[in-house]
Amino acid sequence: MLNITVLPASCKTGLSTIRALLALSESLSITGIYRDLSKVPPDLLSNNPQFTAVKGNIDDPASLDLSTTDVLFNTTPTTYENVDILEHAKKQTENVKLAILKSVNVKKVVLLSSMGAQYPSGTGEIKTNHAAELVLTTLPTRIETVFVRCCYFMENWVSCIPTLLSSENKPFFYSTITPANRAIPMVAVKDIGAICAQEMISRTPCKEVFPFQAESPYIFELRGPNCSSNDVKKAFEEVLGKEVEMKLIPREGLLEFYGAVFPDYVAREYAEMNESFLEGGILEWDPLSAPAGEVKMGETALKEVFEELLKEQV
């Protein structure tokens, strides 16, 4: 039986990956590591004998037990504290590396990363994924490493739900993707979970199959349909059955926009990240540009994701 550990398991991508693994095979043993065990969905514990939840803290390497793990799925948790998020991510990944090295069983590590993680600067919050990748590339060669570089999450639009459902004002949402017709690839968390789950139980393609990909780490980009702010508006209107207003945040207003939500340091990183995929940014989307590796595609549409997001609010 293949033993797979998801760390951390409480984030949406971790949960989606666990559910996808459970649907793939009954011959998998899956462990989710949680800082707070009260965050474990009850149905995972009651309906799935293959699944086990254990307590562990990514900030404390001594609490991470990977002694029976064959394959590890790791994400770099987002922090909204007013700290150096780059150093924070590096430290957390170093803790994960220590736990991996203590285990003699770990054979494969799949890191959920981001498009643009190959750049050391100019990408804002995405630099945390760059830091995580650098740490994991130093693992012993006996351990296969896979970096899944995802595009923009469709679920990021969940922050718009409160103003769309407000009874006090006309439904509206803010968008920082400008101009309104600018399309970038967006992927659903459900597709991330499904593709990462499949990757964890499969053998990494060899370089003869993908000549641009050398040996470990094996890198592929995970994209979805190209969507613009106009597409987001249309999908919200279809789901809600009424017209909604879209309020665009111009490039020069990004820092103020994020500063109203996040501490100063974090706001600057998010503003820089946002600018990186606007016109002229380091990650400017060009359908003719060469990917960082193989490209795998999610197929879930925005409308489907928005329907699920709205259900969760009822």
C-alpha positions, 0 to 999 in steps of 0.5 A: 500500500502506498502511503501518502502524506498531505502537509498542511492538509487544512488548506483548500488545495490540500483538502481537494487533493485528499478527496481526489486521492480517495477517489482514485484508489482504495489501495492508498493510505492517506495522512493529513497533517493539521495544526488544529485537528478541529479543522478536519472535515467530519466526513473524512474521518467517518467515511474513509478508513484509508484516511488518518488525521494527525497533529503537526505544525509546519513551524515545528519540525519536531512535530512532523512525523513522516516516518511511514510516508512514501510520497509527500504533498506539500504546499507553502502556507500563505501568511498575512502577518507583517513579516518577511514572507520570503524568509518565512516560507524558506524557514517553513520549507527547511522544517519540511526538509528536516522532517523528510531527511529524518525519514528513510521512506520518503521517495517522492515530494510533490510541491504545489508551487506557482507560475513564476516561481523560477524568478527570484524577484519581481513577483511579490508573494510568488517569491515564497514559492521560489524560496520553497523550490530552492530548498527542496532542490537540495534534497538527496537525489534518491528523492524525486521532486516535482514542482507543480507551477499553478496559475491564478486560482479561480477560488481567489474570487471568493473575496467578492461574495460579500459585496455580491450578496449584500442587500444594502447595495447594488451587487458589485465586485472589485477586480485587480486584473486590468484592463477588463478584457485582459485574459490570464489562465485561471484554474479551479482548486478541484482540478489542482487536486485531481492533477496533483493526486494523479501525479503522486501515484504516477511515475515521473516522465523521463527526459526522453519523453519531455526533452526540455525536462532534465532529471529531478526536479520535474516541473510542469505548469498547471493552467486552466481556461484564459479568463478576463475580468469581463469573463468573471463579471459574466459568470457572476451574472449567470450564477446570480441571475442578475446584473452586477457592477465591476469596479476595476482597481487601476495599477496605480491603486493596487498598493492602496487596495491591498493596504486596506486589507493586509499589513504594509509589508504583505500589501506591498508583496501582493501589489507587486505580484498583481503587477507581475501579470499585468501588461508589461509585468514579468509574468505577462501572459503570452499564449505563444510564450514557452512554458517552464515545463510541460503544461497540464490543463484543468477544464473546470469553468468559472461558472461552475466554481462560482456556483460552488462558492455561492452554495457555501455561503447559503 
